[in-house]
Amino acid sequence: MKVVMIGTGYVGLTTGLGYAKLGHHVACVDTDVAKIAQLDLGEVPFYEPELSEILREMQEEGRVMFTTDLASVIGRAEVIMIAVGTPASPTGEADLSAVFQVAEQIGSLLDHEAVIVVKSTVPPGTNKAVIARVRAAMQKAGKEVYSDVVTNASVPEFLREGSAFVDFFKPDRIVVGADDRIVQTILDRLHVGINAPRVFTTVESAELIKYAANAFLATKISFINEIANIAERIGADVTEVARGIGLDRRIGPHFLQAGIGYGGSCFPKDVSALHQLSGMNGYTFKLLSSVIEVNNRQRDLFFAKIERVMGPLKGRKIAVWGLAFKNDTDDVRESAAIDFVQRLCGRGAEVVVYDPKAMRNAKVILSQQVTFAPTALDAAMGADALLILTPWAEFRNVSFSFLHSSLLEPRIFDGRNLLADLDLAQKGFEYYGIGLG
Ligand code: UDX
């Protein structure tokens, strides 16, 4: 099939390359000239495992191309996907201006039958508004005859950064929200080769599935973080409690890692958008207010623990391992780690940071006072304490005897309980995790 993917961020690029790998011909469109030029040269503008290899493979096979010019590729496209950003506006609602702008552009250019799919995460009701805008633009451009044959669907994505390709080819399910049987069949054909249950539903339900899934996962994280806080007070170990409850198949073992809370480009934005959407529809989603509050408090509590142990931070040298919002990505959007570094700087601490992939992105945000170290152990040299804020596997594989001698004080605050099972107290460290009794 001929697919046009508009937006080459994490979602658009990964999904576009995924469809190409499935055998479709994909044209990826973006207004960012530099990004398109980079992709054309076979370079991925961000870090995501496997993506570079697949990009080159698909380019060699001629199944993917990149352009800034939608008009040049829209002809004969059977499926047109919108995967542009929907950042949170200051009030918490999703900012849909980029989605609507693209819808109008599609309408002004399209002159054949096609399915418009919204991949961006959008509040229920947006798909209807998108197709209305496409049709209005078609009519304005004198193409009324086609405005009846253009259809739309919501196919939300559930990709996780860091494992996006595995998630694309082995998803738990494919959700297709379309009010038209033929559209359902077209989109089923688009996913031939992916062995996963299909959920065919209405557009509104598909839109809500996406928000409900992310809000539920965020709720699970805030729940285990509250259990961690209780565990800490009564001398229990949250990692063992998580295992103990996670083995119950009704609960499941995933998303029960206690820590400094969730971040990233999706959870904070989607949880607040669903909360906001509920309010706008006259309903107070009480649970989500608490999920957000607990997530914010989690950072405060951990920061307070650091200050309680260390006293005033002014002039103290603090090493930070991890800046990305989670491991295996270079993404620092809504990263709890960045927030911690800013708080430390605000207290007058001397901060030395290291992250295997996210330093380039972090440099754009963090102040000049922060020093970027070339390795994890370099960052720790002479520090009064080490903070672990992103759970990168490489942090488990350092020489702990070397780390012990490098730190001025062998003190570790582990905001992800990454090293909780390594018995660091036995190795002479002062070790503080979250909810470890
Ligand atoms: C999420 C959803 O998982 C994915 O389905 C959706 O398409 C996009 O949003 P992503 O943002 O890539 O994916 O990250 P995810 O792995 O879900 O983690 C989100 C945040 O929660 C991270 O900050 C992570 O550190 C935190 N987290 C996750 C925890 O604190 N504890 C956990 O047990 C799991």
Boltz pocket constraint, residues with backbone or C-beta under 6 A from the ligand:
constraints:
  - pocket:
      binder: B
      contacts: [[A, 157], [A, 158], [A, 159], [A, 160], [A, 161], [A, 162], [A, 214], [A, 217], [A, 221], [A, 254], [A, 255], [A, 256], [A, 257], [A, 258], [A, 259], [A, 260], [A, 261], [A, 262], [A, 263], [A, 264], [A, 265], [A, 266], [A, 267], [A, 325], [A, 326], [A, 327]]
      max_distance: 6.0
